[in-house]
Amino acid sequence: MATINVKTRDGTRNQFEGTIGLSLMENIRNSGHEELLAMCGGCLSCATCHIYVESIPAGASLPDLSRDERNFLDGLDFRKPESRLACQIPFSAALNGIEVMIAPEE
Ligand code: FES
């Protein structure tokens, strides 16, 4: 079992079991967090899956930003150093306990 911790825009914290092999975006959407719009379905063309990665487990790492992901993030008003597009992060057992926050709507 691997869990994902999500903080919504109103500050509510939710924890749920993630499905390994799906992206963080798919997991967050599947758990009922519809405020993460993910309008393009994960094909890296909308940036509406913007999250802040607040912590990852010790020893785990996230995939590097691709040029396209960086370009999308750079165009967002609410970009922070911990910003990522959730569709670009595959969920794995190594990320058990990851903590993310859904970024404000642009
Ligand atoms: S869902 Fe559109 S960029 Fe992630």
Residues whose N, C-alpha, C, O or C-beta is under 5 A from the ligand:
A	BS01	FES	A38 M39 C40 G41 G42 C43 L44 S45 C46 A47 T48 C49 L85 C87
